[in-house]
Amino acid sequence: MTEAGRQADALLGEPPIPGSVGWHAEEGTDAPVRRERAWQLLQLRIGLAAGMDPLPVLVGLRNHGATWEQIARAAGVTRQSAHERWAGRVAAVLDRDRAPGRWQ
């Protein structure tokens, strides 16, 4: 985990422990997905503020369905600006990772 990830944990709190009452209460809901998305977006925001390369977090966000609008809000820019700035680099990584034979 990166320092940005640790800081995001500190700000958002830890998710429920598997098997706990809180964990069971979230079963069948979208709460775990929303929490993960919030964590990733906060990690992006922290990383950008620290001058870190956002590519790994952006790839994770896009790979898990985050929209450019959500990413832009976290980055404090417009959707168009976020897309123009990062979409090409993110697509290159995702396309490379999904290429036939990549995991063989």
KOLPA-549815 format. One line per 5 residues: their letters; for each residue x, y, z of N, C-alpha, C, O. Coordinates in Angstrom, 1 decimal, padded with zeros to 4 digits. Example, Ala and Ser with C-alpha at 12.3 -4.5 7.8 and 13.67 -1.06 7.14 Angstrom:
BEGIN
as	013.2,-005.7,007.8,012.3,-004.5,007.8,013.2,-003.3,007.8,014.2,-003.3,008.5 ~ 012.8,-002.2,007.1,013.7,-001.1,007.1,012.9,000.0,007.9,013.4,001.1,008.0
//
This chain:
BEGIN
mteag	000.9,-001.2,000.0,000.0,000.0,000.0,000.9,001.2,000.0,001.9,001.3,000.7 ~ 000.5,002.2,-000.7,001.2,003.5,-000.8,000.9,004.4,000.4,000.0,004.1,001.1 ~ 001.7,005.4,000.6,001.5,006.4,001.6,000.1,007.0,001.4,-000.6,007.3,002.3 ~ -000.2,007.3,000.1,-001.5,007.9,-000.2,-002.6,007.0,000.3,-003.7,007.4,000.8 ~ -002.5,005.7,000.1,-003.4,004.7,000.5,-003.6,004.7,002.0,-004.7,004.6,002.6
rqada	-002.4,004.8,002.7,-002.5,004.8,004.2,-003.2,006.1,004.7,-004.0,006.0,005.7 ~ -002.9,007.2,004.0,-003.6,008.4,004.4,-005.1,008.3,004.1,-005.9,008.8,004.9 ~ -005.5,007.7,003.0,-006.9,007.6,002.7,-007.6,006.7,003.8,-008.7,007.0,004.2 ~ -006.9,005.6,004.2,-007.4,004.8,005.3,-007.6,005.6,006.5,-008.7,005.4,007.2 ~ -006.7,006.4,006.9,-006.8,007.2,008.1,-008.0,008.2,008.0,-008.6,008.4,009.0
llgep	-008.2,008.7,006.8,-009.3,009.7,006.7,-010.7,009.0,006.6,-011.6,009.5,007.2 ~ -010.8,007.9,005.9,-012.0,007.2,005.7,-012.3,006.2,006.8,-013.5,005.8,006.9 ~ -011.3,005.7,007.5,-011.5,004.6,008.4,-011.4,003.3,007.7,-011.6,003.2,006.5 ~ -011.2,002.3,008.5,-011.0,000.9,008.0,-012.4,000.3,007.6,-013.4,000.6,008.3 ~ -012.5,-000.5,006.6,-013.7,-001.2,006.3,-014.0,-002.2,007.4,-013.1,-002.6,008.1
pipgs	-015.3,-002.7,007.4,-015.6,-003.7,008.4,-014.7,-005.0,008.2,-014.4,-005.3,007.0 ~ -014.4,-005.6,009.3,-013.6,-006.9,009.2,-014.5,-008.0,008.7,-015.7,-008.1,009.2 ~ -014.1,-008.8,007.7,-014.9,-009.9,007.3,-015.4,-010.8,008.4,-014.7,-011.2,009.3 ~ -016.7,-011.1,008.4,-017.3,-011.9,009.4,-017.9,-011.1,010.5,-018.7,-011.6,011.4 ~ -017.6,-009.7,010.6,-018.1,-008.9,011.7,-019.6,-008.5,011.4,-020.1,-008.7,010.3
vgwha	-020.2,-008.0,012.4,-021.6,-007.5,012.2,-021.7,-006.5,011.1,-022.6,-006.6,010.3 ~ -020.8,-005.5,011.1,-020.8,-004.5,010.1,-020.6,-005.1,008.7,-021.2,-004.6,007.7 ~ -019.7,-006.1,008.6,-019.5,-006.7,007.3,-020.8,-007.4,006.8,-021.1,-007.3,005.6 ~ -021.4,-008.2,007.7,-022.6,-008.9,007.3,-023.8,-007.9,007.0,-024.6,-008.2,006.1 ~ -023.8,-006.7,007.6,-024.8,-005.7,007.4,-024.7,-005.2,006.0,-025.7,-004.7,005.4
eegtd	-023.5,-005.2,005.4,-023.2,-004.7,004.1,-023.4,-005.7,003.0,-023.4,-005.3,001.8 ~ -023.5,-007.0,003.3,-023.7,-008.0,002.3,-024.9,-007.7,001.4,-026.0,-007.4,001.9 ~ -024.7,-007.9,000.1,-025.8,-007.6,-000.8,-026.1,-006.2,-001.1,-027.0,-005.9,-001.8 ~ -025.3,-005.3,-000.6,-025.4,-003.8,-000.8,-024.3,-003.4,-001.7,-023.3,-004.1,-001.9 ~ -024.4,-002.1,-002.1,-023.3,-001.5,-002.9,-022.3,-000.8,-002.0,-021.4,-000.1,-002.5
apvrr	-022.4,-000.9,-000.7,-021.6,-000.2,000.2,-020.1,-000.5,000.1,-019.3,000.4,000.0 ~ -019.7,-001.8,-000.1,-018.3,-002.1,-000.3,-017.7,-001.4,-001.6,-016.6,-000.9,-001.6 ~ -018.5,-001.5,-002.6,-018.0,-000.9,-003.9,-017.9,000.6,-003.8,-016.9,001.2,-004.2 ~ -018.9,001.3,-003.1,-018.8,002.7,-002.9,-017.7,003.1,-002.0,-017.0,004.1,-002.3 ~ -017.4,002.3,-001.0,-016.3,002.6,-000.1,-015.0,002.5,-000.8,-014.1,003.4,-000.7
erawq	-014.8,001.4,-001.6,-013.6,001.3,-002.4,-013.4,002.4,-003.4,-012.3,002.9,-003.6 ~ -014.5,002.8,-004.1,-014.4,003.9,-005.0,-014.0,005.2,-004.3,-013.1,006.0,-004.8 ~ -014.6,005.5,-003.1,-014.2,006.7,-002.4,-012.8,006.6,-001.9,-012.1,007.6,-002.0 ~ -012.3,005.5,-001.5,-010.9,005.3,-001.1,-010.0,005.6,-002.3,-009.0,006.3,-002.1 ~ -010.3,005.0,-003.4,-009.4,005.2,-004.6,-009.4,006.7,-005.0,-008.4,007.3,-005.4
llqlr	-010.6,007.3,-005.0,-010.7,008.8,-005.4,-009.9,009.6,-004.4,-009.3,010.6,-004.8 ~ -010.0,009.3,-003.1,-009.3,010.1,-002.1,-007.8,009.8,-002.3,-007.0,010.8,-002.2 ~ -007.4,008.6,-002.6,-006.0,008.3,-002.8,-005.5,009.1,-004.0,-004.3,009.6,-004.0 ~ -006.3,009.3,-005.1,-005.9,010.1,-006.2,-005.7,011.5,-005.8,-004.7,012.1,-006.2 ~ -006.6,012.0,-005.1,-006.5,013.4,-004.6,-005.3,013.7,-003.8,-004.6,014.7,-004.0
iglaa	-005.0,012.8,-002.9,-003.8,012.9,-002.0,-002.5,012.8,-002.9,-001.6,013.6,-002.7 ~ -002.5,011.8,-003.8,-001.4,011.7,-004.6,-001.1,012.9,-005.5,000.1,013.3,-005.7 ~ -002.1,013.4,-006.1,-002.0,014.6,-006.9,-001.4,015.8,-006.1,-000.6,016.5,-006.5 ~ -002.0,015.9,-004.9,-001.5,017.0,-004.0,000.0,016.9,-003.7,000.7,017.8,-003.4 ~ 000.4,015.6,-003.6,001.8,015.3,-003.2,002.7,015.3,-004.4,003.9,015.1,-004.3
gmdpl	002.2,015.5,-005.6,003.0,015.5,-006.8,003.3,014.1,-007.4,004.3,014.0,-008.1 ~ 002.6,013.1,-006.9,002.9,011.7,-007.4,002.2,011.5,-008.7,001.3,012.2,-009.1 ~ 002.8,010.5,-009.5,002.2,010.1,-010.8,000.9,009.4,-010.5,000.8,008.4,-009.8 ~ -000.2,009.9,-011.0,-001.5,009.4,-010.7,-001.9,008.1,-011.6,-002.9,007.5,-011.3 ~ -001.0,007.7,-012.5,-001.4,006.7,-013.4,-001.8,005.4,-012.7,-002.9,004.8,-013.1
pvlvg	-001.1,004.8,-011.8,-001.6,003.6,-011.2,-003.0,003.7,-010.6,-003.8,002.8,-010.7 ~ -003.2,004.8,-009.9,-004.6,004.9,-009.3,-005.6,005.1,-010.4,-006.7,004.6,-010.3 ~ -005.3,005.9,-011.4,-006.2,006.1,-012.5,-006.6,004.8,-013.2,-007.7,004.6,-013.5 ~ -005.6,004.0,-013.4,-005.8,002.7,-014.1,-006.8,001.9,-013.2,-007.7,001.3,-013.7 ~ -006.5,001.8,-011.9,-007.4,001.1,-011.0,-008.8,001.6,-011.0,-009.8,000.9,-011.1
lrnhg	-008.9,002.9,-011.0,-010.3,003.6,-011.0,-011.0,003.2,-012.3,-012.2,002.8,-012.2 ~ -010.4,003.4,-013.4,-011.0,003.1,-014.7,-011.3,001.6,-014.9,-012.4,001.3,-015.4 ~ -010.4,000.8,-014.4,-010.6,-000.6,-014.5,-011.8,-001.1,-013.7,-012.4,-002.1,-014.0 ~ -012.1,-000.3,-012.6,-013.2,-000.7,-011.8,-014.5,000.2,-012.0,-015.3,000.3,-011.1 ~ -014.5,000.9,-013.2,-015.7,001.5,-013.6,-015.9,003.0,-013.2,-017.0,003.5,-013.4
atweq	-014.9,003.6,-012.6,-015.0,005.1,-012.3,-015.2,005.9,-013.6,-014.5,005.6,-014.6 ~ -016.0,006.9,-013.6,-016.2,007.7,-014.7,-015.2,008.8,-014.7,-014.6,009.1,-013.7 ~ -015.0,009.5,-015.9,-014.1,010.6,-016.0,-014.7,011.8,-015.1,-013.9,012.6,-014.7 ~ -015.9,011.8,-015.0,-016.6,012.9,-014.2,-016.2,012.7,-012.7,-015.8,013.7,-012.0 ~ -016.2,011.5,-012.2,-015.8,011.2,-010.8,-014.3,011.5,-010.6,-014.0,012.1,-009.6
iaraa	-013.5,011.1,-011.5,-012.1,011.3,-011.5,-011.8,012.8,-011.5,-011.0,013.3,-010.7 ~ -012.5,013.5,-012.4,-012.3,015.0,-012.5,-012.7,015.7,-011.2,-011.9,016.6,-010.8 ~ -013.8,015.3,-010.6,-014.2,016.0,-009.3,-013.1,015.8,-008.3,-012.8,016.7,-007.6 ~ -012.6,014.6,-008.2,-011.5,014.3,-007.2,-010.3,015.1,-007.5,-009.6,015.5,-006.5 ~ -010.0,015.3,-008.7,-008.8,016.0,-009.1,-008.9,017.5,-009.1,-008.0,018.2,-009.2
gvtrq	-010.2,018.0,-009.0,-010.4,019.4,-009.0,-010.3,020.0,-010.4,-010.0,021.2,-010.5 ~ -010.6,019.3,-011.4,-010.6,019.8,-012.8,-011.9,019.4,-013.5,-012.7,018.7,-012.9 ~ -012.1,019.8,-014.7,-013.3,019.5,-015.5,-013.1,018.1,-016.1,-012.0,017.5,-016.2 ~ -014.2,017.5,-016.4,-014.2,016.1,-017.0,-013.4,016.1,-018.3,-012.6,015.2,-018.5 ~ -013.6,017.2,-019.1,-012.8,017.3,-020.3,-011.3,017.4,-020.1,-010.5,016.7,-020.8
saher	-011.0,018.2,-019.1,-009.5,018.3,-018.8,-008.9,017.0,-018.3,-007.8,016.6,-018.7 ~ -009.6,016.3,-017.4,-009.2,015.0,-016.9,-009.0,014.0,-018.0,-008.0,013.3,-018.1 ~ -010.0,014.0,-018.9,-009.9,013.1,-020.0,-008.8,013.4,-021.0,-008.0,012.5,-021.4 ~ -008.6,014.6,-021.3,-007.5,015.0,-022.2,-006.2,014.8,-021.6,-005.2,014.4,-022.3 ~ -006.1,015.0,-020.3,-004.8,014.8,-019.6,-004.4,013.4,-019.4,-003.2,013.1,-019.5
wagrv	-005.3,012.5,-019.1,-004.9,011.2,-018.7,-005.5,010.0,-019.5,-005.0,008.9,-019.4 ~ -006.5,010.2,-020.3,-007.2,009.1,-020.9,-006.2,008.3,-021.8,-006.3,007.0,-021.8 ~ -005.4,008.9,-022.6,-004.5,008.2,-023.5,-003.5,007.3,-022.7,-003.3,006.1,-023.1 ~ -002.9,007.8,-021.6,-002.0,007.0,-020.8,-002.7,005.8,-020.2,-002.2,004.7,-020.2 ~ -003.9,006.1,-019.6,-004.7,005.0,-019.0,-005.1,004.0,-020.0,-005.0,002.8,-019.7
aavld	-005.6,004.4,-021.1,-006.0,003.4,-022.2,-004.9,002.6,-022.6,-005.0,001.4,-022.9 ~ -003.7,003.2,-022.8,-002.5,002.4,-023.2,-002.2,001.3,-022.2,-001.9,000.2,-022.6 ~ -002.3,001.5,-020.9,-002.0,000.5,-019.9,-003.1,-000.5,-019.9,-002.8,-001.7,-019.9 ~ -004.4,-000.1,-020.0,-005.5,-001.1,-020.0,-005.5,-001.9,-021.2,-005.7,-003.1,-021.1 ~ -005.2,-001.3,-022.4,-005.1,-002.1,-023.6,-004.0,-003.1,-023.6,-004.1,-004.2,-024.0
rdrap	-002.8,-002.7,-023.1,-001.7,-003.6,-023.0,-002.0,-004.8,-022.0,-001.7,-005.9,-022.3 ~ -002.6,-004.5,-020.9,-003.0,-005.5,-019.9,-004.0,-006.5,-020.4,-004.1,-007.6,-020.0 ~ -004.9,-006.0,-021.3,-005.9,-006.9,-021.8,-005.6,-007.5,-023.2,-006.4,-008.3,-023.7 ~ -004.4,-007.3,-023.6,-004.0,-007.9,-024.9,-004.0,-009.4,-024.9,-003.6,-010.0,-023.8 ~ -004.3,-010.1,-025.9,-004.3,-011.6,-026.0,-003.0,-012.1,-025.6,-001.9,-011.6,-026.1
grwq	-002.9,-013.1,-024.8,-001.7,-013.7,-024.4,-000.9,-013.0,-023.3,000.1,-013.5,-022.9 ~ -001.5,-011.9,-022.8,-000.8,-011.1,-021.8,-000.5,-012.0,-020.5,000.5,-011.8,-019.9 ~ -001.4,-012.8,-020.1,-001.3,-013.5,-018.9,-001.0,-015.0,-019.1,-001.2,-015.8,-018.2 ~ -000.5,-015.3,-020.3,-000.2,-016.8,-020.5,001.2,-017.1,-020.2,001.6,-018.2,-020.4
//
